[in-house]
Structures are given as structure tokens and as C-alpha cells.
């Protein structure tokens, strides 16, 4: 007797189908889990690279301005007033030590914009400031007079004239004749013409801000301009000073003993699992006039 074709063949049972579905689901779940983990890791690495690049750009900007700070007068004190009419003294590099566990700030004074020379002696702080050319100077600009070796003074330009004069009216508190101004004015005739340089001053401060924005940031504030964010997801800002004897400190007793300035930007990236990765970007640079 010949059996019919397929008489001994049967289909999948319900239990077999259930087992197959369970195994397939587990395999697909493992694949999806691997994919999601890989995606999170890729995103994490992308965030880290982005934050590091921002910090690196900020450090490069600070490095450039440190290198140019004090061009024309070097370590010479800059005598003048602050915006409240109170006598003040600045340096090319002004440390702002916080606390051992806190953050630092940094104020840099540079002159990489307009520059000229005196064309008439300036015997006193109230004397007329006549220069070779007042091109590039405008009302509201700060300018520095210096002999480059022993004296520097900062005033505010309150206007210009066609005869190449930088007006510095005492209506501005920056130009008040305080003791800091008058007592430190160069003796024996004041600032002489042709050998006294006049620079448009650029005063820039860098500081850490953890309260004004959703994420902690490093700020740059140039005098006369609105503050700007130069790095975000910042975990701290420190400035180390390499002294001439090779020691390192964040709080130098005298800038005359500093050889190099080393700013450090600490970064922080926190992913969706609340895992935090911390890193830092830094530089070590010597102002070219030091």
C-alpha cells in the first residue's frame, strides 16, 4: 500500500511558535540594546569633542591676548583711575585669585588697535593731548601714554578734533586729577613729544560664571563691549603662574617675578545616565614683553 504524499509531515505547534517568538524577541532586544548603547556612546564622544573644542578655542584666545598683553610698556605700572574716579593701578596681566577650591579671574591690558605718538609735550595730566594722528580713537576709548620704560598712564578720550587732539575732559571720572594721577606723573616736564607712545587700550577680563546661564560658562568681557560666552559646560577656571625660579602658584606675590602664565579651563560632560566626564585644556605662554 502506498502512503499519500505528506502523510507523515506536520506543522509547527503552538509551543514551538511561542518559543521561537520569545527567542527572536530576546535577540532583537539585545541588538536594540547594543544599538542604543552605541548611539549613547557616540553622542557622549560627540559632546566631549564639542566641549573640548570650545575650551580649546577659549584657551587659544586667552593665549593670544596674554602674549600681546603689555605691548609697548611691558611690566611698567599703568597709573590712572577706575570708572568711579578712584585712583587705580593696572598691570599688563592682573591676577584674580579666588580660593584654593574656587575659581580665578584674569584681566589683561593690551594695545593691539590704534597707536600714535605725542606731537607736543604733555607736562601735566590736565595738559592737552596732541598726537601725530587721532585716527582710530573715538569718544569713550581708553588710551595709554607711556615712555615704555618707567611710566604709563591711562586716560579716557572724551572727543577728538581735526587738529589731532585727544580730548580728555575731567567730566569723565577716568580723567579726575587724583593723587594716583598727579603724584605719579613723570617729573621734569612730564611726557615729552615724539618719544611718548599713545595706545588705544584694550582691557579684557576672563571669569567663570555658574549662575547666569543654564550651564556653567567661561566669560570674556572686553571694556566697552557686552560680555560674551567663550566656553560652555565649564567645570572651573584656574590661572597658574610660573615664577622665574621655576615654582608655580595661583597667587603670585609680585608680577615682576612671573615668567609665564598658564590658564586652565576645566570641562564637564554629563550624559543621560548621569555619568560625568571631566577634562581640562590648558596653555603656558610668556607675554612677549616679559
Secondary structure, 3 states (H helix, E strand, C coil): CCCCCCCCCCCCCHHHHHHHHHHHHHHHHHHHHHHHHHHHHHHHHHHHHHHHHHHHHHHHHHHHHHHHCCCCCCCCCEEEECCCCCEEEECCEEEECCCCCCCCEEEEEECCCCEEEECCCECCCCCCEEECCCCCCCCCCEEEEECCCCCEEEEECCEEECCCEEECCCCCHHHCCCHHHHHCCCCCCCECCCCCEEEECEEEEEEEECCCCCCCEEEEEECCCCCEEEEECEEEEEEEEEECCCCEECCCCCHHHEEEEEEEEEEEEECCCCCEEEEEEECCECCCCC
